[in-house]
Amino acid sequence: MDNKKVVIVTGSSRGIGKAIASSFLKQGHTVIVNGRSEFSAELMDYFNGLGGKVHPIVGDISDESFVKQMIKETKKTFKRIDVLVNNAGRTKDNLLIRMTEEDFDSTLTVNLKGTFFTAREAAKIMLKQRSGHIINISSVVGTVGNVGQANYAASKAGVIGFTKSIAKELAPRGVVANAIAPGFIESDMTESLTDDVKEQALQSIPLKRLGEAEEVADLVNFLSDQKYITGQVLHVDGGMVMNG
Ligand SMILES: NC(=O)c1ccc[n+]([C@@H]2O[C@H](COP(=O)([O-])OP(=O)(O)OC[C@H]3O[C@@H](n4cnc5c(N)ncnc54)[C@H](OP(=O)(O)O)[C@@H]3O)[C@@H](O)[C@H]2O)c1
C-alpha cells in the first residue's frame, strides 16, 4: 500500500468540512466529499486544483440507506477507507421552553444518528482492514453547554460518549476513534450569529478571536497520522473550554 489515504469527509461543501477535505487533497490523498446539495462546478474546480483525487457523493447522512450506499460506493471504487471524518452537522437553536420536538429530533438525527450510521458502516470495512481512523466533530458546547442550544449540546455530548465507546470496541483490531471539539470557528454556522452573541463568545475565549476552519483541519490531519491515540476529545477552541 502507498501512503496515500482514502478519506471520507461528511458535510464538506463549505466551512470546516471544506477546509478538512482541502487539506487532505493538498497532500495528494483521495477524498470523498459529501453534502446534501449538489457540488457546484466552481467548487469542484477548486477541489480539483488542489491535487489528490476528489470524488463527490451527494446525500443526507441521516438517511441510513444513503450512508450504506456511500460506503459501498467508496469501497467499490477505492478499495479501502482509511479515515472517516464525521463533520456534517446542524443547529436549530431555541430556548428550552420554546424548543419543539422537531427542533430536538432533527438536530439529534443529523449530528448523532448520522454519525452512528457512517461510523457503523465504515467500521465494518476498517475492522476487516485492521486499520482506520474515525474522527468525529463534536463541539465545546457538548462539554460546557450553551443557552439556546440544549438540543445541539445534547447531540454533541452524545458524539463524545459515542466516540469513547466505539474507541474501546474497535481498538482490538487497530481502529482508532477520537472526537474534536471546536469552539467558535468562522463559518456559515457562526456567521448567522447576532453581533451580541459573537461579542459574548469573544469574552469567553481566552485567545480573544474566533478560530479558523484550517486550524480544525490541521488537528484532523495530525490525528489521521497517529496510531496510538484513541478515545480522546481534543479541544480546538482558543481555550474556551477552560471558562466552561
Ligand atoms: N462553526 C463552528 O463554530 C463550530 C463549532 C463547533 C463545532 N462545529 C461543528 O463542525 C461541523 C461543521 O460546522 P460548520 O460550521 O463548518 O458548518 P456549516 O458551514 O453549516 O457546513 C455544514 C456542512 O454540512 C453539510 N450538511 C449539513 N447537514 C447534512 C446532512 N444531513 N447530510 C450531509 N451533509 C450535511 C452542509 O452541506 P448541505 O447544506 O449541502 O447539506 C455543509 O457542507 C458541524 O458538525 C458543527 O456542529 C462547528
The ligand as an ORCA input file, in Angstrom:
! r2SCAN-3c Opt
* xyz 0 1
  N     -18.507     26.638     13.156
  C     -18.328     26.434     14.441
  O     -18.058     27.370     15.190
  C     -18.389     25.055     15.029
  C     -18.057     24.903     16.373
  C     -18.088     23.647     16.940
  C     -18.455     22.563     16.175
  N     -18.806     22.748     14.878
  C     -19.194     21.568     14.121
  O     -18.358     21.462     12.984
  C     -19.095     20.868     11.917
  C     -19.039     21.770     10.695
  O     -19.552     23.027     11.044
  P     -19.545     24.273     10.034
  O     -19.585     25.469     10.893
  O     -18.475     24.113      9.023
  O     -20.993     24.077      9.360
  P     -21.595     24.693      8.006
  O     -20.768     25.815      7.499
  O     -23.043     24.926      8.310
  O     -21.468     23.454      6.980
  C     -22.185     22.272      7.252
  C     -21.849     21.255      6.175
  O     -22.563     20.050      6.476
  C     -23.401     19.702      5.376
  N     -24.589     19.038      5.921
  C     -25.492     19.525      6.791
  N     -26.424     18.602      7.070
  C     -26.085     17.494      6.361
  C     -26.642     16.201      6.224
  N     -27.758     15.850      6.877
  N     -26.031     15.311      5.391
  C     -24.906     15.640      4.722
  N     -24.328     16.852      4.813
  C     -24.913     17.769      5.621
  C     -23.658     21.025      4.653
  O     -23.966     20.871      3.283
  P     -25.504     20.894      2.764
  O     -26.135     22.110      3.320
  O     -25.435     20.826      1.277
  O     -26.085     19.647      3.333
  C     -22.281     21.677      4.788
  O     -21.391     21.132      3.847
  C     -20.506     20.633     12.457
  O     -20.625     19.325     12.936
  C     -20.602     21.611     13.590
  O     -21.553     21.222     14.544
  C     -18.785     23.965     14.285
*
